[in-house]
Amino acid sequence: MDAMILSVLYVWCQLNKDTIVTFWFGTRFKAMYLPWVLFAFNMILNGMGLTELIGIIIGHLYFFLKFKYPQELGGPVLLNTPFLFKQWFPDRIGGVHIWCCTKEATVSYTKRK
């Protein structure tokens, strides 16, 4: 499994620790164990798990610097999303967002409805 996929999966699993996931043959466990199960499963099948281990380490480093350190330990925010990405993909949930137009065009468009 690709290290980047496993790092994103690790962050999701840490944010959803108590979610029950199902693995092969109906094996059910908490999501926080999924990256380690995938690591062990790949060790059994392929005899190697270096890529998975790197993904877990990167995911853990990101999770610690983005969530644990600033929120629970009171440290400064060390990782911020670049403004360009915030502009393209705003944090708003719901509604319609027309990202290709100016703010004035968006307001006039919504008033026409």
N, C-alpha and C positions, 0 to 999 in steps of 0.2 A: 504494500500500500504506500502511496506517495506520502512523504513527510508533511507536505503542506496540508493535505487533506486530514491527516491525523492530528495536526496541530489545531486546526479549526474544530475538529471533532472533540478534542480535549477541552477546549474553551467551552463548547456547548455543554459537554458533560459536567463541567464544574459549575456552570450556571444553572443546570437542571439536575443537581445531584440526586434528588429523591425520585426522579422519574424512573419508572420500571421499563426496561428495554428487553426485547426478546432476541436471543441469538439462535444459532443453529439448533435444530431438534427441540425447539420450544424452551430452551434454557432461559430463565428469567432472572434478572438481577438489576441492581441500581445502576443508573447511567454513569455514576462516577467510576465504576470499574470497567466500563467498556473499552477504553484505550488499552488497559492492561490485559484484558481478555484477548483483544486483537493482537497485541504484542506476543502473548503466549501462544496463541493459535498459529501465528506466522512462524514462531520458533519451532513448533512441532512439525508444521508442513514443510517449511523451506530450510530449516536449520539456521536461519539468519533472521535477525530482527533489528539490525542496526538502523535501517531507515525509519522503522516505527519508533525506536527509542529516540532518535533525533527529533522526530515530530512531536513526541511527548515532551521532551525537554524544551523545545521552542514554544509549544503551547503553554507549558507551565510558566515559562519566563514571561510570556505575554500576559497571561492571566494574573500573575503576581504583580507585574508593573502597572497593569491597567486597572485592576480591581482591588486586590488584597492590600497592597502597600498604601495607596491613597485613602481608601475607605476604612479599612480596619486598623491600620497601623498609624494613620495620621500623617503620612508622608506627602511630599508634593506629587502632583500629577506629572509623570514622566513621559507618557505617551498620549498624544492628541491626534485626532483624525485631521488630516490636511483640510484646509478650508475649501479647496477645489472639490473634494468629495462631499463635504457638507453641503456645498452649493448644488451639486448635481443630485445628491440623494439626501434630502432634508430629513430631520428627525421626526417630522410631523407624522402622526398616524391618522389615517382616514382622510376623507375629502379628496378633492381633485387638485393636483398641482401641475401647472403647465410650466415646465422648466425651460422651454425653448424661447419664451417670450419675455419681454420686459414686464416690470410690475404694473405699469400703466395699462399695457395691453391686456394683461390678465384681469385687472379690475374692470376694464370696459367690457371684456368678454363675459365675465360673471354677471354684470349688470344687465346685459342683453337677455339673459335667460329669464 
